[in-house]
């Protein structure tokens, strides 16, 4: 693992998307542990880190895409961890609601994601545990969530993040709702401008400090 800031870390062995880990006084949470073919590697990294950060108690999923969430069910069974996911994305994994676009329907057929069970669904902004807040950033997927611990924000694929911390709307072809994604980008920029965020940790770009030119 690589330290980002304080008790926030980036995993080095997860596959598919950037995986992260955060530690609070009573919880150790892995964020977006990645694809199924990275199971052995990411489990090994979490086991190696346990003497420093503790055993994983929670798995936080920013959204349901396979590069972020495919390994979650298997890790949940191995670690006994609680899994959190946006309610609108959980409905898609339950096959209650179809993915909103043709590209997303194809993606889920080619790379299916098993619904974690049990699952804690998220809808709206709330504190999950000590200092760790979740809030919705829909557009890339209907249930896309962000997580924030102290001044470190984990944004999943809600936006693209440049090295200087500037944000842009995520790639149009991969978004469920581009007008919503544009509104989400503007809302996130307002949160950044209001202060309290020093780092943004996205799904596919390197973590970046806010306001670095």
N, C-alpha and C positions, 0 to 999 in steps of 0.2 A: 504494500500500500504506500501511497504517497500523501503526505500531509498537505492539505489545501490551506486551512486556517483553523486554529483552535482544535476542536474535536471533530473536524470534518476531513474526510480522506477520499482519495480516488483509488479504486481498485486497479490493479495492473494486469490481472489475468482473466477478467470477464471478457466475453466475446459478443460481438454484435453492436452494442452501444456502450457508452461510458457507464461504468458502474461505480457507485459511491458507497460510503459508509459514514454514519454519524453516531456519536456516543453522547448520551446524557447520563445523569447520575444513576438512573435505574433501567435504562434501555440502550441497546445497541441495535441499530437498524441499518440494513443494507438497502440501497436504492437502485432499482433497475439492474438486477443481477445478470440479465442477458439471455443468450440463446442456449438451447438444450445441449448443443455440442460443446459448450464450455463448462458443463456441470462439474467435472472432476477438477478442473483448474480453479474455478471460483470457490468451490468447497474447500480445496486445499489452502487457498489464500485466506479464507475466513478462519480456518482452523489454525493456521500459522499466526494470525493476528489476535486470536482469542486471549493469549496471556496479557496483551497490552490493552485491548479494547473490550474484552469480555465476550461471552457467547452471544450470538445473534438472537435477539428476542422478536424482531419485527422485520418484515419485508415490505417496503414501500414501492409501489408501482406508479410511475407518473402516467402511464397509459398502457393499453393492452397489446401493442405491437410485439411481434415475436422477438425482435432484436433487443427488446427491453424486458419482456415478461415470460418468455417461453420456458425458462428454467425454474420459475417461481414455485410451481406445485411440487416438483421433486425436492427442491430445497426446503420447502415448508415441511414435507414429510420427514426429511432427515434431521432438521433442526428444531422442529416443534415450534416454529415461529408463527406469529400472527401476521396475516397478509392484509394490506390495505390497497384499495383500488377505487377509482371514481365509479359511481353508480351507473352512469350512462355507458361506460365501457364494460362494466360487469354484465349489463343487459345484452351487449353484443356477444360476449363470450358464452352466455347462456343460450344463444341463438333465439332469444326473445325478440331482438331487434336486429335486422341485417346491417352490415357495414354500409355507410351512406353512399359510397361511390363504387364504380366498377373496379377501379384499381384496388380499393381496399377489400372488396369481396374476393378478388383473385388472390391477394396477399394472404388472406386468412385461410383460403383453400390450400395454397401451396405450403404455407408454414403455419399450421394450426397451433393454437395456444389453449392448453387445458385450464379450465377455471379453477383457481385455488379453492380449497374447501377445508375448513371454514374460511369465509371471506368477510372482512369488514368494509362496507361500502361507504364512500365519501361523497358528500353533496353539500357544497357551500364551504365557507371558511371556518376552520376550527383548530384548536390546539389539540394535538394528539397525545403528547406527553411533554415533560418539562422543557419548555422553550421551543418545541418543534411544532411548527404551524403548517397546515395544509390549506391551499386555496385553489379554486378552479381557474384554468386557463384554456378553455375549449377552443376548438378550431382545427387543430391537427387531428385530434379525435374528439368525439363529443364529451368524453369524461376526463380529458387531460387535466392532471393536477400538477401543482408545484408544491415543493416542500421547502421550508426555510428554518434553519437553526442559527440563532444569533444573526450575524450579518451575511450569511452564506445562503444563496438561493439555488435550489436544484430545479431546473426548468424543463427537463425532459426535451421533447421536440416541439414545445410551444413556440419557440423562436430559434433562429440561427444567431449565433453570438460570434462577433469578430474579436480579434485578439485585444483590441483596445476596449472591450466591454460594450461596444455598441450592438444593438439588437436589430434584427430584421425579421420580417415574416418568414415562416418556414416555407419550403419549396411547395409551390402551388399544386403540383400534380399529386402530392402525397397528403394534402390536407383534406379533411372531411368537409370543411365549410370555409372557403376562402374569405368571404366577408367577415365571418366570425373570427377567423385567425387574424385579420387586420385589426379588428376591435381589441382582441386580446393583446396584440403587440403594443397598441397604444396604451392600454390599461397597464401593462407591465412597465412601460416606459414611465408612466405617471408614478408608479410605486418606486421606481429607481430614483426619479427626480425628487421624490419626497424624502429621500435619505433612508438610512437603515440597512441598505444593501451594499456590501463592498465587493462581493464575489458572485459571479453567475457561473453555474456549473451545468452546461447543456448536455444533450444526449450524444452529440457527435463532433462538436468543436472542443478544443481544450478549454478548461476552466479559465476565466478571465476576470481581472480586476475591473471594476466599474470606473470609468473616467480616466483610464490610462491612454495617453495619446501615442 
